[in-house]
Amino acid sequence: MIESLFRCPGQQIRPFSHSVGISARCCSLPLQRVMTDFGADHAFGKVPKKLQEHYGIEMPVSTIRTVTENHGQQMNSQRESSTLPVVTGCQQQIVEIDGCMLPIVTTRTDKGV
């Protein structure tokens, strides 16, 4: 991409990069989300073809792998730092996610009939 670059003594100003919140050799957050989504679903080698097909963006495999692994590492560190409440519940729950409703069945724990 060709971008306007303004030079002042001691600094460079990139109006487009500043307005969209990205810098040179970096990926925007929406692009990182797309790469992470594709990278989590498919092999890293297949993601550049998908990016080109869906968004018209060329991206090297190494960048896709790095971004996807960084997001995975951040998710793992957030999971480790979060504390979930300990709530006792049933040992096994049977559900379907296709929208149909299952009847609730209760079982007796005593040996009697």
N, C-alpha and C positions, 0 to 999 in steps of 0.2 A: 504494500500500500504506500502511496506517496502522500506525505504529510507536510504541511507548512511548518517551517522551523524558523523561529526568530532568535537572533543572537544579539545579546547585549554584552557589554564588557563583563566578563567573568561568569556568564550564565547563558543557558539556552532555554527558550520557552517553546513548548509544544502545546498549542491551544487545544487541538483535538484530543491528544492523549490525556491532558489535564481534565477536560470536560467529561470524558467517558470513564475516567478513573483507572487507566491502565498505563503501563510503562513499557519501554522497549524490551523485547524478549520475554514478555509475560503474557498470561492469558487472563481474560476477563473472568469474573466469577460465573456468569451464565455459561461461558464456554467450558470452564472447569467442570461445571455440573453435568454438561452434556458428555464430556469425555469420561467422567467418572461413571456415569450411568452406562454408557456403552462399554467401558472397560470392565465394569463389574459383571455385565451380561455376556460378553464375548471375549475371545482371546485377543490380546493386545494387537496382534498382527492384523486382525480383521477390522479393527476400529477405524484406521485411516480411510478405508474404503467406505465405511458407513458415514463418516463425517463428510466425505466428498459427496456422497449420494444424497444425504439429507440437507446439508447446510452449504455445500460448495466450498468447504474449508480443507486445505491441505495441512496436515500436521504429522510430524514424525512419530514413529512408534515409541521412541524413547521418552518424548514429552508426555505422551498419553499415559505411559506406564508410571512415570514419576508423579504426575498429578493424581492418578488413581490411587497409587500406594500412599501418597501423602494424606489424601482424604481418609483412606482406611486407617492409617496410623492415628489421625486426629480422632476419628470415631472410637477407636479402641481406647485411647487415653481418656476420652470423655466417659466411656462406659466404666472404666476402672475407677474413675474418681467419683462417679455418682453412686449414691447409696439408695438401694431400693428398700421399701418397707417389707419387713418379714411378716407375711400374713399366712396363717394356716388355712388351707382349703382342701379341696378334694384331691385325691391322689391321681385320678385320671379323669379327663373330661373329653367327651366325644362330641365333635362339632362338625358341621359342614359349612363351607364358605360360598356355596352357590346360591344362597338366598332362601333355601327352603328351611322350614322350622322343624326341629326334632322335638319329640316329646321328652319331658323331663321324667326320669325314672329314679325312684328312690329305693334303696335296698335296705333290708333289715340287717343289723349286725349281730343280733342275738341268734342263738341256735334253734329257738322255737319256731313253730309254724304260724 
